Amino acid sequence: MLLRSMNISLRASLSFALIALLAVALGGLSLLEMRRMNEQSNQVDQNWLPSIVAVNSVALTSTQIRTLTLRLLVLRDNADAQALVARVQQLDEQLFLQEGVYAGLITLPDEKAAFERYLRAKTAYLDDQHRVIQLVQQGHKEEAITVVDAGPYLANADSMLKELLSIIRMNNAAGEQAADQNNAVFHGAIGLVLGILVVVLALTGTLAWLLTRSIVQPLRQALAIAQTIAAGDLCESIVVSGKDEPARLLLALQNMQASLRSTLQKIAGSSSQLASAAEELQAVTEDSTRALQQQSDEVEQAATAVNQMTAAVEEVARNAVSTSEASRQTDEIAHHGRQQVQRTVDSISQLTDDVATTSGQVEHLAGDVRNIGQVLEVIRAIAEQT
């Protein structure tokens, strides 16, 4: 498994880095969708809505100009007519400014064509309007009325209004379309973010499961093996896979199991040697016991001979006139006693050598026992650690 070939620290770092990368990707996509929504919103706020306001202002001002121009035809007071003319001229200037504002907001080709038609109709309308105003100022209202009723004045005004209404409908439709697109972007962003969030959560959960499994599973295996070894079973096979810390732990348990198995085999061999040495020691001890018993018997014989010699000497002392036969017997008895004493000395020397040999074997055996004790201490320490 690829995860088991990496250390836990590197594995965890890569996992958290991947999760962070997924979070960054989610945030980036969310920001991208928010940017699209902002663009759509800006298009409505900065283009279509100002265009609608501007074209409505143009339509309102042009309607006011038309209304006030027609009102000039019914006014009788000259002062009021002059004031109304000034107002109309002011509205003409205001209309020009409003048209300039709106012209900077045009984006659609159809909208531009309609505005150009409006401007042509407006130019023709203003020509007739200026003529009407001049006739009114000159006092020729009937001629002015004739220009309004019989000429293209009303047709140009209607054409202006028609194009403005067309432009208003275009801007309203475009604004509604932009709002619909903004809503579509919004709902699409929600769906996309939710989908990516589900994918991120699924990937995060899968990654967390794989990471946890790659750590917990070998640790459970190591725990089971340690419990098996602690129970005294050294025959179970340990399979090591991977190169991470749990794999190295399993490898250490495998080496410890082999070491314990080898140590126990050595202990079994040493125990056999110890049993053999004990048997040999028992045999040597029995031989030494028999030799000591024999030497004790010989010493008793020597003591008896000495006692007999003493008795003989005392007998010779009491019988100063002993015969030579008695002296010869005494000499033989003394000679026999010396021989018994010499044999006793030789037996004691041999016993000393046997005892020295036995002592060496006992010291060697004690060394083996100490080695076995050290091995047992090592096994006990290992058992306490596991």
C-alpha positions as CSV (number, residue, x, y, z in Angstrom):
1,M,0.0,0.0,0.0
2,L,1.3,3.4,-1.0
3,L,0.4,5.0,2.4
4,R,2.4,2.3,4.3
5,S,5.5,3.2,2.4
6,M,5.6,6.7,4.0
7,N,6.2,7.7,7.6
8,I,3.2,8.7,9.7
9,S,4.4,12.4,10.0
10,L,4.8,12.7,6.2
11,R,1.5,10.8,5.6
12,A,-0.4,13.1,8.0
13,S,1.2,16.2,6.6
14,L,0.3,15.2,3.0
15,S,-3.3,14.4,4.1
16,F,-3.8,17.7,5.9
17,A,-2.2,19.5,2.9
18,L,-4.7,17.8,0.6
19,I,-7.6,18.8,2.8
20,A,-6.3,22.3,2.9
21,L,-5.9,22.3,-0.9
22,L,-9.5,21.1,-1.2
23,A,-10.7,23.9,1.1
24,V,-8.7,26.4,-0.9
25,A,-10.3,25.1,-4.1
26,L,-13.7,25.3,-2.6
27,G,-13.0,28.9,-1.5
28,G,-11.6,29.8,-4.9
29,L,-14.6,28.5,-6.7
30,S,-16.9,30.2,-4.3
31,L,-15.0,33.5,-4.9
32,L,-15.2,33.0,-8.6
33,E,-19.0,32.5,-8.5
34,M,-19.3,35.5,-6.2
35,R,-17.3,37.5,-8.7
36,R,-19.7,36.4,-11.5
37,M,-22.7,37.4,-9.3
38,N,-21.0,40.7,-8.6
39,E,-20.4,41.3,-12.3
40,Q,-24.1,40.6,-13.1
41,S,-25.2,42.8,-10.2
42,N,-22.8,45.6,-11.3
43,Q,-24.2,45.4,-14.8
44,V,-27.7,45.9,-13.4
45,D,-26.6,48.6,-11.0
46,Q,-24.2,50.5,-13.2
47,N,-25.7,50.1,-16.7
48,W,-29.3,48.9,-17.0
49,L,-30.8,50.7,-14.0
50,P,-29.0,54.0,-14.8
51,S,-30.1,53.6,-18.4
52,I,-33.7,53.1,-17.4
53,V,-33.5,56.2,-15.1
54,A,-31.8,58.3,-17.8
55,V,-34.2,57.3,-20.6
56,N,-37.2,57.9,-18.4
57,S,-35.8,61.3,-17.6
58,V,-35.4,62.0,-21.3
59,A,-39.0,60.9,-21.9
60,L,-40.3,63.0,-19.1
61,T,-38.4,66.1,-20.1
62,S,-39.4,65.7,-23.8
63,T,-43.0,65.2,-22.7
64,Q,-42.8,68.4,-20.6
65,I,-41.4,70.3,-23.5
66,R,-44.2,69.1,-25.8
67,T,-46.8,69.9,-23.2
68,L,-45.4,73.4,-22.5
69,T,-45.1,74.1,-26.2
70,L,-48.7,73.3,-26.8
71,R,-49.6,75.4,-23.8
72,L,-48.1,78.4,-25.5
73,L,-50.9,78.2,-28.1
74,V,-53.6,78.8,-25.5
75,L,-52.0,81.5,-23.4
76,R,-53.2,85.0,-23.9
77,D,-51.0,86.9,-21.5
78,N,-47.7,87.9,-23.2
79,A,-45.7,87.9,-19.9
80,D,-46.8,84.3,-19.2
81,A,-46.0,83.3,-22.7
82,Q,-42.4,84.7,-22.3
83,A,-42.0,82.9,-19.0
84,L,-43.2,79.7,-20.6
85,V,-40.8,80.1,-23.5
86,A,-37.9,80.6,-21.1
87,R,-39.0,77.4,-19.3
88,V,-39.1,75.5,-22.6
89,Q,-35.6,76.7,-23.5
90,Q,-34.4,75.6,-20.1
91,L,-36.0,72.2,-20.6
92,D,-34.3,71.9,-24.0
93,E,-30.9,72.4,-22.4
94,Q,-31.8,69.9,-19.7
95,L,-32.9,67.4,-22.3
96,F,-29.6,67.8,-24.1
97,L,-27.7,67.0,-21.0
98,Q,-29.9,64.0,-20.1
99,E,-29.4,62.7,-23.6
100,G,-25.6,62.9,-23.2
101,V,-25.8,60.9,-19.9
102,Y,-28.0,58.3,-21.6
103,A,-25.8,58.1,-24.7
104,G,-22.8,57.0,-22.5
105,L,-24.8,54.1,-21.1
106,I,-25.9,52.6,-24.5
107,T,-24.6,49.0,-24.9
108,L,-27.1,47.2,-27.3
109,P,-27.0,47.8,-31.1
110,D,-30.8,47.9,-31.3
111,E,-30.8,50.4,-28.4
112,K,-28.3,52.6,-30.2
113,A,-30.3,52.4,-33.5
114,A,-33.5,53.4,-31.7
115,F,-31.7,56.3,-30.0
116,E,-30.4,57.5,-33.3
117,R,-33.9,57.4,-34.7
118,Y,-35.1,59.3,-31.7
119,L,-32.4,62.0,-32.3
120,R,-33.5,62.4,-35.9
121,A,-37.1,62.7,-34.9
122,K,-36.1,65.2,-32.1
123,T,-34.1,67.3,-34.5
124,A,-37.1,67.6,-36.8
125,Y,-39.4,68.2,-33.8
126,L,-37.2,71.0,-32.4
127,D,-37.1,72.7,-35.8
128,D,-40.9,72.9,-35.8
129,Q,-40.9,73.8,-32.1
130,H,-38.6,76.7,-32.7
131,R,-40.9,77.9,-35.5
132,V,-43.9,77.6,-33.3
133,I,-42.3,79.6,-30.5
134,Q,-41.2,82.3,-33.0
135,L,-44.7,82.6,-34.4
136,V,-46.2,82.8,-30.9
137,Q,-43.6,85.5,-29.9
138,Q,-44.6,87.4,-33.1
139,G,-48.3,87.1,-32.2
140,H,-49.2,84.7,-35.0
141,K,-50.8,82.0,-33.0
142,E,-53.1,80.9,-35.8
143,E,-50.1,80.2,-38.0
144,A,-48.5,78.5,-35.0
145,I,-51.5,76.3,-34.6
146,T,-51.5,75.5,-38.2
147,V,-47.9,74.4,-38.0
148,V,-48.8,72.1,-35.1
149,D,-51.9,70.7,-36.6
150,A,-51.1,70.5,-40.3
151,G,-47.3,70.0,-40.2
152,P,-45.1,67.0,-39.2
153,Y,-44.8,68.5,-35.6
154,L,-47.1,65.9,-34.0
155,A,-45.8,63.1,-36.1
156,N,-42.2,63.9,-35.0
157,A,-43.3,64.2,-31.4
158,D,-45.1,60.8,-31.6
159,S,-42.0,59.3,-33.3
160,M,-39.8,60.6,-30.4
161,L,-42.2,59.1,-27.9
162,K,-42.3,55.8,-29.8
163,E,-38.6,55.5,-29.9
164,L,-38.2,56.4,-26.2
165,L,-40.8,53.8,-25.3
166,S,-39.0,51.3,-27.4
167,I,-35.7,52.2,-25.7
168,I,-37.4,51.9,-22.3
169,R,-38.7,48.4,-23.1
170,M,-35.3,47.4,-24.3
171,N,-33.7,48.6,-21.1
172,N,-36.4,47.0,-19.0
173,A,-36.0,43.7,-20.8
174,A,-32.2,43.8,-20.6
175,G,-32.5,44.7,-16.9
176,E,-34.8,41.8,-16.3
177,Q,-32.6,39.5,-18.3
178,A,-29.6,40.6,-16.2
179,A,-31.5,40.0,-13.0
180,D,-32.5,36.6,-14.3
181,Q,-28.9,35.8,-15.1
182,N,-27.9,37.1,-11.7
183,N,-30.4,34.7,-10.1
184,A,-29.3,31.9,-12.3
185,V,-25.7,32.6,-11.4
186,F,-26.7,32.7,-7.8
187,H,-28.6,29.4,-7.9
188,G,-25.9,27.8,-10.0
189,A,-23.2,29.0,-7.5
190,I,-25.2,27.5,-4.7
191,G,-25.5,24.2,-6.5
192,L,-21.9,24.2,-7.5
193,V,-20.6,25.1,-4.0
194,L,-22.9,22.5,-2.4
195,G,-21.7,19.8,-4.9
196,I,-18.1,20.7,-4.4
197,L,-18.7,20.8,-0.6
198,V,-20.1,17.3,-0.8
199,V,-17.2,16.1,-2.9
200,V,-14.7,17.7,-0.4
201,L,-16.5,16.2,2.5
202,A,-16.5,12.8,0.8
203,L,-12.8,13.0,-0.1
204,T,-11.9,14.3,3.4
205,G,-13.8,11.4,5.0
206,T,-12.2,8.9,2.7
207,L,-8.8,10.3,3.3
208,A,-9.3,10.4,7.1
209,W,-10.5,6.7,7.0
210,L,-7.5,5.6,5.0
211,L,-5.1,7.5,7.2
212,T,-6.7,6.2,10.4
213,R,-6.8,2.6,9.0
214,S,-3.2,2.8,7.9
215,I,-2.2,3.6,11.5
216,V,-4.7,1.7,13.6
217,Q,-4.6,-1.6,11.8
218,P,-0.9,-2.3,12.0
219,L,-0.9,-1.1,15.7
220,R,-3.7,-3.6,16.5
221,Q,-1.6,-6.3,14.7
222,A,1.4,-5.3,16.8
223,L,-0.7,-5.3,20.0
224,A,-2.0,-8.8,19.2
225,I,1.5,-10.1,18.5
226,A,2.9,-8.6,21.7
227,Q,0.1,-10.2,23.7
228,T,0.8,-13.5,22.0
229,I,4.5,-13.2,22.8
230,A,3.7,-12.2,26.4
231,A,1.5,-15.4,26.7
232,G,4.6,-17.5,25.8
233,D,3.7,-18.4,22.2
234,L,6.8,-17.7,20.0
235,C,5.6,-19.8,17.0
236,E,3.2,-17.4,15.4
237,S,4.5,-16.0,12.1
238,I,4.8,-12.2,11.9
239,V,4.3,-10.7,8.4
240,V,5.8,-7.2,7.9
241,S,4.6,-4.9,5.1
242,G,5.4,-1.3,4.5
243,K,8.1,1.1,5.7
244,D,6.4,3.3,8.2
245,E,6.7,3.3,12.0
246,P,4.1,0.5,12.6
247,A,6.0,-1.6,10.1
248,R,9.3,-1.0,11.9
249,L,7.5,-1.9,15.2
250,L,6.3,-5.2,13.7
251,L,9.9,-5.8,12.5
252,A,11.2,-5.1,16.0
253,L,8.7,-7.6,17.4
254,Q,9.7,-10.1,14.8
255,N,13.4,-9.7,15.8
256,M,12.5,-9.9,19.5
257,Q,10.5,-13.1,18.9
258,A,13.5,-14.6,17.0
259,S,15.8,-13.5,19.8
260,L,13.6,-14.9,22.5
261,R,13.2,-18.2,20.6
262,S,17.0,-18.4,20.2
263,T,17.5,-17.5,23.9
264,L,15.1,-20.2,25.0
265,Q,16.8,-22.8,22.8
266,K,20.1,-21.8,24.4
267,I,18.6,-22.1,27.9
268,A,17.2,-25.5,27.0
269,G,20.7,-26.6,25.9
270,S,22.3,-25.1,29.0
271,S,19.7,-26.9,31.1
272,S,20.7,-30.2,29.5
273,Q,24.3,-29.4,30.1
274,L,23.4,-28.5,33.7
275,A,21.6,-31.8,34.2
276,S,24.6,-33.7,32.8
277,A,27.0,-31.8,35.0
278,A,24.8,-32.4,38.0
279,E,24.8,-36.2,37.3
280,E,28.6,-36.1,36.9
281,L,28.8,-34.1,40.2
282,Q,26.6,-36.7,41.9
283,A,28.9,-39.5,40.6
284,V,32.0,-37.7,41.7
285,T,30.4,-37.0,45.1
286,E,29.6,-40.7,45.5
287,D,33.1,-41.7,44.5
288,S,34.5,-39.1,47.0
289,T,32.2,-40.5,49.7
290,R,33.4,-44.0,49.0
291,A,37.0,-42.9,49.0
292,L,36.5,-41.1,52.2
293,Q,34.8,-44.2,53.7
294,Q,37.8,-46.3,52.6
295,Q,40.2,-43.8,54.0
296,S,38.3,-43.8,57.2
297,D,38.6,-47.6,57.3
298,E,42.3,-47.5,56.6
299,V,42.8,-44.9,59.3
300,E,40.9,-47.1,61.7
301,Q,43.2,-50.0,60.7
302,A,46.2,-47.8,61.2
303,A,45.0,-46.7,64.6
304,T,44.4,-50.3,65.5
305,A,47.9,-51.2,64.3
306,V,49.4,-48.3,66.3
307,N,47.4,-49.5,69.4
308,Q,48.7,-53.0,68.8
309,M,52.3,-51.6,68.4
310,T,51.9,-49.6,71.6
311,A,50.6,-52.6,73.4
312,A,53.6,-54.6,72.0
313,V,56.0,-52.0,73.1
314,E,54.4,-51.9,76.5
315,E,54.7,-55.7,76.6
316,V,58.3,-55.5,75.6
317,A,58.9,-52.9,78.4
318,R,57.3,-55.1,80.9
319,N,59.2,-58.1,79.6
320,A,62.7,-56.8,79.3
321,V,63.9,-60.3,78.8
322,S,61.6,-60.8,75.7
323,T,63.0,-63.2,73.2
324,S,64.3,-62.1,69.9
325,E,61.3,-63.7,68.3
326,A,59.1,-61.2,70.1
327,S,61.4,-58.3,68.9
328,R,61.1,-59.6,65.4
329,Q,57.4,-59.7,65.6
330,T,57.4,-56.2,67.0
331,D,59.5,-55.1,64.2
332,E,57.2,-56.7,61.6
333,I,54.2,-55.1,63.3
334,A,55.9,-51.7,63.3
335,H,56.9,-52.2,59.6
336,H,53.3,-53.1,58.8
337,G,52.1,-50.1,60.7
338,R,54.4,-47.8,58.7
339,Q,53.0,-49.3,55.5
340,Q,49.5,-48.7,56.6
341,V,50.3,-45.1,57.5
342,Q,52.0,-44.6,54.1
343,R,48.9,-46.0,52.3
344,T,46.8,-43.7,54.4
345,V,48.8,-40.7,53.4
346,D,48.6,-41.7,49.7
347,S,44.9,-42.2,50.0
348,I,44.5,-38.7,51.6
349,S,46.6,-37.2,48.8
350,Q,44.4,-38.9,46.2
351,L,41.3,-37.7,48.1
352,T,42.7,-34.2,48.0
353,D,43.2,-34.3,44.3
354,D,39.7,-35.7,43.8
355,V,38.2,-33.0,46.0
356,A,40.2,-30.3,44.0
357,T,38.8,-31.7,40.7
358,T,35.3,-31.8,42.2
359,S,35.7,-28.2,43.4
360,G,36.7,-27.1,39.8
361,Q,33.7,-28.9,38.3
362,V,31.5,-27.3,41.0
363,E,32.9,-23.8,40.1
364,H,32.3,-24.4,36.4
365,L,28.8,-25.5,37.2
366,A,28.3,-22.4,39.3
367,G,29.4,-20.3,36.4
368,D,26.9,-22.0,34.1
369,V,24.2,-21.4,36.8
370,R,25.2,-17.7,36.9
371,N,25.0,-17.4,33.1
372,I,21.6,-19.1,33.2
373,G,20.5,-16.6,35.9
374,Q,21.6,-13.7,33.7
375,V,19.7,-15.1,30.7
376,L,16.6,-15.5,32.9
377,E,17.0,-11.9,34.1
378,V,17.1,-10.7,30.5
379,I,14.0,-12.7,29.7
380,R,12.2,-11.3,32.7
381,A,13.2,-7.7,31.7
382,I,11.9,-8.3,28.1
383,A,8.7,-9.8,29.4
384,E,8.2,-6.8,31.7
385,Q,8.8,-4.4,28.8
386,T,6.3,-6.1,26.5
